[in-house]
Amino acid sequence: MSSTFIRQKSRLVDAELALVFDSETAFDNLLALFKRDVAVLQRAALAQAQRLVSCNQVILGDAERVRVAQGLNEFAPTVAQFKSYQHLFDYFNEKLFGGKLPQVVLNFSRGGSLKNAIGFFAPHRWGARSEVTNNTNWKDVRMHEISLNPIYLTREPELTLSTLVHEMCHLQRQVTGKPPRPAYHDKKWAQMMLEVGLKPISISRPGTMLGQKVTHEIERPGEFYRAFTQMPSEYLLPFSHIVDPQKAHKKKVIGKAKYECTQCQMKVWGKMGLSVTCDDCQQRLVCEHDESEELEVEA
């Protein structure tokens, strides 16, 4: 084999190796560019997802109230009101009752014989409709109801929510042992109220915590007061009742109550939840309106 042929063959091999090397380099360059573009696309997709999550949080948060204020149809006020209502029940259930209370039907009510009650508890008021639900767990289930009167939602949130907890104590009493007759406040119920930081004050039996008509005062400090002050503000009900003066009775006493000394019968009037003492008798005045007593209020 001639030396000329060997040199030509060597140059050909070198050219082929250079071509292979250049191809590998080009492939590596393309692969690097591809990885870079993929990384850019991933970062862009992640940023877009985060923006969507933030937008959803805004839409489900303060923007809902703005939509309501602007009268936009995209927002459902019923959903917002009862969503907060459920949050409140679950929050106090966990904080004050260890999460042991069963779920109930939460309602707002101002009609019937208790149209002027601040709130009430109604045992076994609701049941599942068999033609609607196929869930066998709901068969023959009877659910209790807790209802608040929307007229009294104009009170301070602390007072409104203490009424909710008052009724939750009735729920706890209903599912603990043999319950008393409807709307009666017995010793076990009174003890449950004290445990959550609400002190019962009897109207029907002054000087005791028992009877058919019993109001309460908030203990400070106390379990309810502590839970209320730590509660997230977004749990508060977003809507309140609007009083129309043209439809109100002349003796309207919305959010007010009469306080009377049981010894000298001295009387004063003020908002619900006050702690008033008679200086002459050194006795705390009894509030003569509670969660189940009727007043003359707006029709």
C-alpha positions in Angstrom: 0.0 0.0 0.0 1.5 3.3 -1.1 2.2 6.1 1.4 0.0 8.5 -0.7 -3.0 6.2 -0.2 -2.4 6.0 3.5 -2.2 9.8 3.9 -5.5 10.2 2.0 -7.1 7.5 4.1 -5.9 9.3 7.3 -7.2 12.6 6.1 -10.6 11.0 5.4 -10.7 9.4 8.9 -9.8 12.8 10.4 -12.6 14.5 8.5 -15.1 11.9 9.6 -14.1 12.3 13.2 -14.4 16.0 12.9 -17.8 15.6 11.5 -18.9 13.3 14.3 -17.4 15.8 16.9 -19.2 18.7 15.3 -22.5 16.7 15.3 -22.1 15.9 19.0 -21.4 19.5 19.8 -24.4 20.6 17.8 -26.6 18.1 19.6 -25.3 19.2 23.0 -26.0 22.8 22.0 -29.5 22.0 20.9 -30.1 19.9 24.0 -28.9 22.8 26.2 -31.2 25.2 24.4 -34.1 22.9 24.8 -33.5 22.5 28.5 -33.3 26.2 28.8 -36.5 26.8 27.0 -38.3 24.1 29.1 -37.1 25.8 32.3 -38.3 29.1 31.0 -41.7 27.6 30.2 -41.9 25.9 33.6 -41.2 29.1 35.4 -43.8 30.9 33.3 -46.4 28.2 34.0 -45.7 28.3 37.7 -45.9 32.1 37.8 -49.2 31.9 35.9 -50.6 29.3 38.3 -49.6 31.5 41.3 -51.3 34.5 39.7 -54.5 32.4 39.2 -54.4 31.2 42.8 -54.0 34.8 44.0 -56.8 35.9 41.8 -59.1 33.2 43.1 -58.2 34.2 46.7 -59.1 37.8 46.0 -62.3 36.8 44.2 -63.3 34.6 47.2 -62.2 37.2 49.7 -62.7 41.0 49.9 -63.7 41.2 46.2 -66.9 39.4 47.1 -68.0 42.2 49.4 -67.0 44.8 46.7 -69.2 42.9 44.2 -72.1 43.0 46.6 -71.6 46.7 47.2 -71.6 47.3 43.5 -74.6 45.2 42.9 -72.9 42.7 40.5 -74.8 39.5 39.7 -71.7 37.3 39.7 -71.7 37.1 43.5 -74.2 35.1 45.6 -74.9 36.9 48.9 -76.7 33.8 50.3 -73.5 31.7 49.8 -71.4 34.3 51.6 -73.7 34.7 54.5 -74.2 31.0 55.2 -70.5 30.3 54.5 -69.6 32.6 57.3 -72.4 31.2 59.5 -71.0 27.7 59.1 -67.4 29.0 59.8 -68.7 30.5 63.1 -70.4 27.3 64.2 -67.4 25.2 63.4 -65.0 27.7 65.0 -66.8 27.8 68.4 -67.5 24.1 68.2 -63.8 23.5 68.0 -62.7 26.2 70.5 -65.4 25.7 73.2 -66.8 22.2 72.7 -63.8 20.3 71.5 -65.4 19.7 68.1 -67.8 17.2 69.6 -71.1 18.9 68.7 -73.0 17.4 65.7 -73.7 19.4 62.7 -77.1 21.2 62.5 -79.1 23.1 60.1 -78.2 26.8 60.6 -81.0 29.2 59.9 -82.2 32.8 60.2 -85.8 33.1 61.4 -88.1 36.0 62.4 -91.5 34.5 61.8 -94.1 32.5 63.7 -94.6 32.6 67.5 -90.9 33.4 68.1 -90.7 36.2 65.5 -89.1 38.5 68.0 -86.7 36.0 69.6 -83.0 36.7 69.4 -82.3 33.1 68.7 -83.6 29.6 69.4 -82.7 25.9 69.3 -85.2 23.4 67.8 -84.4 19.7 68.2 -85.2 17.2 65.5 -86.5 19.9 63.2 -85.1 18.7 59.8 -84.9 15.4 58.0 -83.5 14.2 54.6 -85.8 13.9 51.6 -85.5 10.3 50.4 -86.5 11.2 46.8 -83.6 13.7 46.6 -80.7 12.0 48.3 -79.4 8.5 47.8 -77.0 8.7 50.7 -77.9 5.9 53.0 -76.1 7.6 55.9 -78.9 10.2 55.8 -81.7 7.7 56.0 -84.0 8.4 59.0 -81.6 11.1 60.2 -83.3 13.9 62.2 -81.2 17.1 62.4 -81.5 19.9 64.9 -81.8 23.5 64.0 -80.1 26.6 65.4 -81.7 29.9 64.3 -80.8 33.5 64.8 -83.2 36.4 64.3 -81.8 38.6 61.6 -83.4 41.7 63.2 -80.9 41.4 66.0 -77.8 41.0 63.8 -77.4 44.8 64.2 -76.1 44.3 67.7 -72.4 44.1 68.4 -70.9 40.9 66.9 -69.8 39.8 70.3 -73.4 39.8 71.6 -74.7 38.1 68.4 -72.1 35.3 68.7 -72.7 34.8 72.4 -76.3 34.1 71.4 -75.1 31.5 68.9 -73.0 29.8 71.6 -76.0 30.0 74.0 -78.0 28.0 71.5 -75.0 25.6 70.9 -75.1 24.9 74.7 -78.8 23.8 74.1 -77.5 21.5 71.4 -74.9 20.1 73.7 -77.5 19.5 76.3 -79.8 17.8 73.8 -77.2 15.2 72.9 -76.0 14.7 76.5 -78.2 12.5 78.5 -81.9 13.0 78.7 -82.8 16.5 77.5 -85.2 18.7 79.4 -88.5 19.9 78.0 -88.2 22.3 75.0 -86.6 25.7 75.7 -86.1 24.9 79.4 -82.8 25.8 80.9 -81.8 23.2 83.6 -78.8 22.8 85.8 -76.8 20.8 83.3 -77.3 23.4 80.7 -76.3 26.2 83.1 -73.1 24.3 83.9 -72.3 24.0 80.2 -72.8 27.7 79.8 -70.5 28.5 82.7 -67.8 26.2 81.2 -67.8 28.2 78.0 -67.7 31.6 79.8 -71.3 32.7 79.7 -73.1 33.3 83.0 -76.9 32.4 82.8 -79.3 34.9 84.4 -82.9 33.7 84.9 -85.8 36.0 84.1 -88.6 33.6 85.0 -86.8 32.5 88.2 -84.8 35.6 89.4 -81.8 34.8 91.5 -81.2 31.5 89.8 -79.8 30.3 86.4 -82.8 28.1 85.6 -86.2 28.5 84.0 -88.0 28.9 80.8 -86.6 32.3 80.1 -82.9 32.8 80.8 -80.5 35.3 79.4 -76.8 35.5 80.0 -73.8 37.8 80.4 -70.3 37.4 79.0 -67.6 36.7 81.5 -64.5 38.7 81.1 -62.1 37.0 81.0 -63.7 33.8 80.0 -63.6 31.0 77.4 -66.1 32.6 75.0 -64.5 36.1 75.3 -61.1 34.6 74.7 -62.3 32.7 71.6 -64.1 35.7 70.3 -61.1 38.0 70.5 -58.9 35.4 68.8 -61.5 34.7 66.0 -60.5 35.6 62.4 -62.4 38.7 61.4 -63.4 37.1 58.0 -65.7 34.7 59.9 -68.0 37.6 60.8 -71.4 37.6 59.0 -71.0 39.9 56.0 -74.7 41.0 56.0 -76.9 42.6 58.7 -80.6 43.5 58.9 -81.6 46.9 57.6 -84.2 48.7 59.7 -86.9 50.4 57.8 -88.4 53.2 60.0 -91.6 53.2 57.9 -92.3 49.6 58.8 -91.3 49.8 62.5 -93.7 49.8 65.4 -93.8 52.9 67.6 -92.6 50.8 70.6 -89.6 49.5 68.7 -86.9 48.3 71.1 -84.5 46.6 68.7 -81.4 45.6 70.5 -82.6 47.0 73.9 -83.7 45.4 77.1 -85.1 46.3 80.5 -83.0 45.7 83.7 -84.7 45.5 87.0 -83.6 45.2 90.6 -85.3 42.3 92.2 -85.4 44.0 95.6 -86.5 47.6 95.0 -87.8 47.1 91.5 -85.7 50.0 90.2 -85.7 49.8 86.3 -83.3 51.0 83.6 -83.2 50.4 79.9 -80.1 49.7 77.8 -78.6 47.5 75.1 -78.4 43.7 75.6 -75.4 42.3 77.5 -75.0 45.2 80.0 -73.9 44.5 83.6 -75.9 47.0 85.8 -75.8 47.2 89.6 -78.3 48.9 92.0 -76.2 51.1 94.3 -78.9 51.2 97.0 -79.4 47.4 97.2 -76.0 46.3 96.0 -77.7 43.9 93.7 -77.1 43.2 90.0 -80.1 44.1 87.9 -81.8 41.3 86.0 -82.2 41.6 82.3 -85.9 41.1 81.4 -85.3 39.9 77.9 -83.6 36.8 76.7 -83.1 34.6 73.6 -86.7 33.4 73.6 -88.7 36.4 74.9 -90.7 38.4 72.5 -90.5 42.2 72.2 -92.4 44.7 70.0 -90.1 45.3 67.1 -90.1 45.8 63.4 -92.9 43.9 61.6 
